[in-house]
Amino acid sequence: MVAYMTPNTTFELKARSHKVLSLRILKGDTTTILSRLRAHLGEPNGLFRDSLLVIDLSNLEDPHTAINFPAVCGLLKEYGLIPFGLHGGNSKHVLDATEMGLQPVPASLVSATQGVAPAAAEPVTETQTIAATPAAGGNEDNKTISKTVHSGQRIVAAGDLTILASVNSGAEVIAGGSIHIYGALRGRALAGGSDNTEASIFCLDLEPELIAVAGEYLVYDEIDGNLFGKTTTITLQDGKLNIVKLGILSPDEKQSPE
């Protein structure tokens, strides 16, 4: 964990695991936040570059304090950080954050991760968060997407998330529960938020930039190459990701007749 602490603390910057960050703002003095962030982050190409980040206002000393999201997000991006979500705050905070492209997220999704794309991604313009359809007859937290998730798009669900197509390189799907992808996973899939260790990921064709369950993750280069292109399920066992190939469902393997 990395934290910036003084007797008169303004914020804490915590790494929940490598390249998993939350910026918990405790006081809303923008000038102080920016100056101390600059001092703490160091060089623009430093430790936290390319890390996804959630701005956390759940412990704001004065809940009515205005937050200058354009200034804060601008500085974070200057240092290579990728602010994508907001946790806590009042309705005005949520509205202002939404205008900056930040997606309100529940406590279980405060942590997120970011990996390096293994191959040329689709052209990314502006990140777009897509509204998912609640699963029929079930928990409203469970969501279903029927179309391909393209580069630059992000899907967020508080419960389980089902994708009835592929997740392309440069796209991201995040769920507080499990993720089911009935197509190829070529982007990033983060299941279980920061602490749901029972969550899992299923996909018909594994070719991911990054996979994560409850904050534990693997990037493309850390995955056994024999699993690429296979139908797999990913779970968390003994604090580590466990990838199991479901051979009979793999595109290049046929089930033998009984």
N, C-alpha and C positions, 0 to 999 in steps of 0.2 A: 504494500500500500504506500502511495506517495501522498503526503498531505502538506499543505502550507499552513502553519499554525503560528500565531503570535498571541501575546496576552490580550490583544484587541483584535481577535480574529474577524476577518471580513468574509472569507470563504474557505472551503476545503476542496481540494482536487484529489480525488481518489481513483486509483487503478484497481478495479475489482479482479482483474487478471490482466495479462499482457495485452495492451492496446484495447482495454475495456475501461472507459472513463465515465465518471459523472462529475459535473461541476455543481456542487452544492453551494448556492449563494445564501449567505447568512445576513448580509447587510446590503442595501441597494445603492450605496454610493458608487455611481458609475466610474468616476475619476479614480477612486481608490481601487476598485476592482480591476480596471484596465492597467493601472500602473503596477500593481502587485502581480497580475497575471503575466505581464511582460517580464518582470524580474524572475518569476518562477519558471516560466516556460523556456527561457534562454534563447537559443538560436532557432530560427524558423524551421530548420531541418533537423530538429532535435528528437528527443525520445518519443514524443507523443504524435509525431507526424503520421497522417493517414489513420488516426484513431477516430472511431465513431464516438459521439459524446451526447449525453442527455443533460440538459440544464435542470437542476433539481431545486425547486423553491419550497419544498415541504417544511423546511426549518427556517424560513425567512423571519428575522427578528420582528419586523413590522409587516404584517401580511398585506398592508395597503401601500407599501413602498412601490413606486414605479420602477420598472426595469427597462433600461435602454437596450432592447434586444438587437437593434441594428448595430450599435457600437460593440456590444459583447460578441455577437456572432461574427462581425467583421474581423475582430481581433483574433478570434479562434481560427477562422479560415485563413487569416494571414500566416498563422503558425502551422497550417496544414491539418488542423483538426476539422472534423466533419460534424457539426452540431445537427442533430436530426430530431430530437424529441424534447418534450417538456413534461416534468413531473411536479405536481403540486401547483401552488399559485391560485389566484382568484380568477374570476371570469375575464377581467381586463387583461391580466397576464396571458391567459390562454388566447384571447383574441389577438393581442400584439404578437405573440409567438407564432401564431398561425400565419400571420402576414409575412413572417420571415421563413416560412416553410417548415416550422417545427410542429411535429405531431404529438398531441397529448398522449402519454403512455401511462399505464398502471404501474404500481410499485414493482410488480414482477418483471417488468420490461425496462427497468432503469439501466440495466447493463446491456451492452451490445458490443459486437466485435467487427473488425474490418480486416480483410486479407488482400493480398496482391493478386490481381487477375492473372491466370496462367497463360492466357492467349489474348489476342486482340479482341477487345470488347466492342459491342455495338456503339456507335456514336452516342455519347451521353450529353444531353443538354441540361435541362433543369430537372432535379429530382421531383418525381410526382408520386404522391401517396394516393393509392386507389381504395375506394370504399368497397369492402367485401360484402357479400350477401350472407345474412344469418342462415345457418343450416336449418333446413325445414324440420319443424317438430322437435327441435332440440334446444340446447342452451344458446341464448343469444350471443354469448361470448364466442361460440364456435362459428367460424366463417368459411365460406366457400367461394372460390374464384373459378370461373368456367373458361377464361381465356388465358392465353400465354402472357406471362409477366415479362415485359420488355426491359431492356437496359434503361437505367434511370428511374425505374418505377420501384416503389416500396409498398409491401402489403403488411399490415399490422393487425393482429388479432389477440384479444385478451385470453381466449381459450384455445381450442384446437383450430388449425387452419388446413383446409383442403384445397389443393390446386389441381383442377381437372385438365391440365395442360403442362407446358414446360415453363421453367424459370430460366431466362436467358442470362448470359454473361453480363455483368453490370447491374443486374436486378437483385432485389433483396426481399426475403420473406421472413417475418418475425412473429413468433407466437409465444404466449404464456404457457400453452400446452404443447401438444404434438403437432407435427407438420407432415402431411401426406401429399406427395407430388406424383400424379399419374402421368408422368412425362419425364423429360430430362431435367436434371438439376445442374445448371451450368453457372449459376450465380451464387448467392450466399443464402444459407438457411440457418436461422437461429431459433431453436426451440427451447421451451422451458424457462424463458426469462433468465433471472439470475439464481434461482433457487429451486426450481421444480425438477428434481432429479429423476422423476418418474416419466418425464417427457421423452419422446423419441422422434426420429425423422425416418420417413419411408420415401423412396423414390424408385421409379422404374429404370432410370439411367443415371448413374452417378458420375458426374464430371464437374464437381463444384469448385468455386473459388474458395469457399469457406463453409464449414459445417460446425455448429455449436449446439450443445445441450447444457442448460443451466450454467452458462458462462465458461464451460470447458470447450475448447475448440481445436480444430485442425484446419490448416490451409492446404491448398492443392498439393504443394511439394512434399507435405508430410504424410500423404495418404498412399497406401500401397497401390502401385500402378495396376496390379492385377484386378483391382476392384472397379477400375474405370469402365464405364459402359455397361455395368452390371446392375441388376435390381438388388437393392440393399436396404437394410434397416440399421439405423444408428441409435445406440442407447448409451447411457452412462453407467459404467460398472467400475466400482472401486476407485472413483474419482477420475477415470479416464474414459475416452470415447471408445466404444466397441462397435466395429462395423462388420456386419454379417451379410454375406452374399446369399440371396435367395435364388439359387441357380436355375430352378425350373421356370422362373419368370423372366430370366434375362433374355433380351432380344435375340442373342445369337445362340441360345441354347433351347432345345425343344424337349418337352417332356416325353419320356419313353412310354409306349403303351404298356398297360398292365397285363 
